[in-house]
Amino acid sequence: MIIIKNAAELAAMRESGRLAARVRDEVARRVAPGVTTGELAEYARELIRASGAKSAFFGYRGYPGQICVSVNDEVVHGIPGPRRIELGDIVSIDVGVSHGGFIGDTATTVMVGVTNREVISLVRATEQALAAGVAMARAGNRLSDVSHAIEETARAAGLFVVRAFVGHGIGRRMHEDPQVPNFGKPGRGPKLRPGMTLAIEPMVNIGTGEVDVQEDGWTVLTRNRRPSAHFEHTVAVREGEAEILSVP
């Protein structure tokens, strides 16, 4: 069942989205050669606690990290730890916070002195795919219009969307209906209505959309072990343009 949020619930989601975005951006600024993914997660923990919120990820289905930090060929759900970031890496920072009974979820991919044009194109195209999906998240459109816009943007750049993992509805719970695939034909699925809240999150790879889940049960790698990028916003559907809730 898709849950429509009222004005008070949307106000609470603006706050949780704002907090998640602030943590995302502050942590992203700390990404640098020599920093460990665990240090980034610890900094996120401090920021989340100081804001009066809680990590929406920590303990979720047993996930052990405060945030997800995924490097290079890690698509999503990278577990923070001792890995040191190196020059030329791309690092996905995925943040979820719970505040006031609602969850904000957002992600960005940071380039660490990247000079490889193919990787730069990957990151930029993935961010553009997110923008294309958000632009279609307006009342009267169909859910698959969002999905199609994402896939077509990635495809136009010669890239491949991940099909095994998708975006999702969001609100009081991390994952609500509906699922939001990053692929598909337009004009299908439920009609978008004002008050729907979605976590739109393209995951885009070079060479293949196929992925493998690692033995830790969380970390997802590209099957060809080439880089992947990930961007995400929590948005609210309106009559006109969608409202991006995950802004600081």
C-alpha positions in Angstrom: 0.0 0.0 0.0 1.3 3.4 -1.0 1.1 5.8 2.0 0.1 9.4 1.2 1.6 11.9 3.6 -0.4 14.9 5.0 1.0 18.4 5.5 2.3 17.6 9.0 4.0 14.4 7.9 5.6 16.2 5.0 6.9 18.8 7.4 8.5 16.1 9.5 10.0 14.5 6.5 11.5 17.9 5.4 13.3 17.9 8.7 14.6 14.4 8.5 15.6 14.9 4.9 17.4 18.1 5.8 19.4 16.4 8.5 20.4 13.5 6.3 21.5 16.0 3.6 23.6 17.9 6.1 25.3 14.8 7.2 25.9 13.6 3.6 27.5 16.9 2.7 29.6 17.2 5.8 30.9 13.6 5.4 31.5 14.1 1.7 33.8 17.1 2.5 35.9 14.8 4.7 36.6 12.3 1.8 40.3 12.5 1.0 43.3 10.3 0.4 44.4 8.5 3.6 41.0 8.8 5.4 39.4 5.4 6.2 35.8 4.6 5.5 35.5 3.8 9.2 36.6 7.3 10.1 34.0 8.8 7.8 31.3 6.6 9.5 32.4 7.7 12.9 32.2 11.4 11.9 28.7 10.7 10.6 27.8 9.1 13.9 28.9 12.2 15.8 27.0 14.5 13.4 23.8 12.4 13.6 23.9 12.3 17.4 24.5 16.0 17.7 21.5 16.7 15.6 19.2 14.7 17.9 18.6 12.0 15.3 19.5 8.4 14.9 21.1 6.4 12.1 18.4 4.7 10.1 20.9 2.2 8.8 22.6 1.0 12.0 21.1 -2.3 13.0 18.6 -2.3 10.1 18.3 -6.0 9.2 21.6 -6.4 11.0 23.6 -3.8 9.1 26.7 -2.9 11.2 27.5 0.6 10.0 26.2 4.1 10.8 26.2 5.0 7.0 27.1 3.1 3.9 30.5 3.9 2.3 31.1 2.2 -1.1 34.4 2.6 -3.0 35.0 2.2 -6.7 33.4 -1.2 -7.8 31.3 -1.3 -4.6 27.8 -0.4 -5.8 26.0 0.0 -2.5 25.9 -1.1 1.1 29.7 -0.9 1.6 30.5 -1.5 5.3 32.8 1.2 6.8 36.0 -0.1 8.2 39.8 0.1 7.8 40.0 0.7 4.1 41.9 3.9 3.2 40.7 6.1 0.4 43.3 6.6 -2.3 43.8 9.2 -5.0 41.7 8.3 -8.0 38.9 6.6 -6.0 35.2 7.4 -6.2 33.4 7.1 -2.9 29.6 6.7 -2.5 28.3 8.2 0.8 24.8 6.9 1.6 23.1 8.4 4.7 19.8 7.6 6.4 18.6 9.3 9.5 15.5 8.8 11.7 14.1 11.9 13.3 10.6 12.8 14.5 9.3 9.4 13.5 10.3 9.8 9.8 13.4 8.8 7.7 15.5 10.8 5.3 17.6 8.9 2.9 20.2 10.4 0.5 23.5 9.6 -1.3 26.2 11.2 -3.3 29.4 10.0 -5.1 32.6 11.9 -4.5 35.5 11.9 -6.9 38.9 11.9 -5.2 41.3 13.5 -7.7 39.8 11.5 -10.5 41.4 12.1 -13.9 40.0 9.1 -15.8 37.5 10.5 -18.3 35.4 7.4 -18.3 34.9 7.5 -14.5 34.2 11.2 -14.5 31.6 10.6 -17.2 30.1 7.8 -15.1 29.7 10.0 -12.0 28.3 13.0 -13.9 25.8 10.9 -15.9 24.6 9.2 -12.7 23.9 12.5 -11.1 22.1 13.6 -14.3 20.1 10.4 -14.2 18.9 11.2 -10.7 17.9 14.7 -11.9 16.0 13.2 -14.8 14.1 10.8 -12.6 13.2 13.5 -10.1 11.9 15.7 -12.9 9.4 13.0 -13.8 8.2 12.5 -10.2 5.2 14.8 -10.5 1.5 14.2 -10.0 -0.3 12.6 -13.0 2.8 10.8 -14.3 3.2 7.0 -13.9 5.9 5.6 -11.6 7.7 4.0 -14.6 8.1 7.4 -16.1 10.7 8.0 -13.4 12.3 4.7 -14.0 12.4 5.2 -17.8 14.0 8.7 -17.5 16.8 7.3 -15.3 17.6 4.4 -17.6 17.5 6.5 -20.8 19.9 9.0 -19.3 22.3 6.3 -18.3 22.0 4.5 -21.7 22.6 7.8 -23.6 26.0 7.9 -21.8 26.8 4.3 -22.8 26.3 3.1 -19.2 24.2 0.4 -17.5 21.7 0.7 -14.6 21.7 -1.8 -11.8 18.5 -3.9 -11.9 19.0 -6.0 -8.8 18.6 -3.0 -6.4 16.0 -0.3 -6.7 14.7 2.9 -5.1 11.6 2.8 -2.8 8.9 4.6 -1.1 9.9 6.1 2.3 8.3 7.6 5.3 8.0 6.2 8.8 9.8 3.1 7.5 12.9 3.0 5.4 11.3 0.9 2.7 7.6 1.5 1.9 5.7 0.9 -1.3 6.2 1.4 -4.1 9.5 0.0 -5.4 11.2 2.5 -7.8 13.2 0.6 -10.4 15.9 2.5 -12.4 14.7 0.9 -15.7 11.5 0.2 -17.6 9.1 1.4 -20.2 7.2 4.6 -19.6 3.5 4.9 -18.8 3.3 2.0 -16.4 2.7 1.4 -12.7 0.7 3.5 -10.2 -0.2 7.0 -11.0 1.8 9.5 -9.0 -0.2 11.5 -6.5 0.6 14.5 -4.3 1.9 13.4 -0.9 3.7 10.3 -2.2 7.3 10.3 -0.9 10.0 8.4 -2.8 13.7 7.6 -2.4 15.0 7.8 -6.0 18.4 6.3 -6.3 20.1 5.4 -9.6 23.0 3.0 -9.4 25.0 3.1 -12.6 27.9 0.9 -13.8 30.4 0.8 -16.6 30.1 -2.2 -18.9 27.4 -4.2 -17.2 24.5 -3.8 -14.8 25.2 -7.1 -13.2 26.3 -7.3 -9.6 27.4 -9.7 -6.9 26.6 -9.6 -3.2 29.7 -10.5 -1.1 30.1 -13.0 1.7 29.4 -10.3 4.3 25.8 -10.3 3.1 25.8 -6.5 2.4 28.6 -5.2 0.1 27.4 -5.2 -3.6 30.2 -5.3 -6.3 29.9 -4.8 -10.0 30.3 -8.2 -11.7 33.0 -6.9 -14.0 34.7 -5.1 -11.0 34.6 -1.8 -12.8 33.4 1.4 -11.1 29.9 2.2 -10.1 28.3 5.5 -9.0 25.3 6.1 -6.8 23.2 9.2 -6.1 19.9 9.5 -4.2 17.3 12.0 -3.1 14.2 11.7 -1.0 11.4 13.6 -2.8 7.8 14.5 -2.3 5.4 14.3 -5.3 3.4 17.5 -5.9 1.2 18.9 -8.7 4.2 20.6 -10.3 7.9 19.8 -9.8 8.7 17.3 -7.1 10.0 18.8 -3.8 13.5 17.5 -3.0 13.4 16.8 0.7 17.1 15.8 1.1 18.6 19.3 0.8 20.4 21.0 3.7 
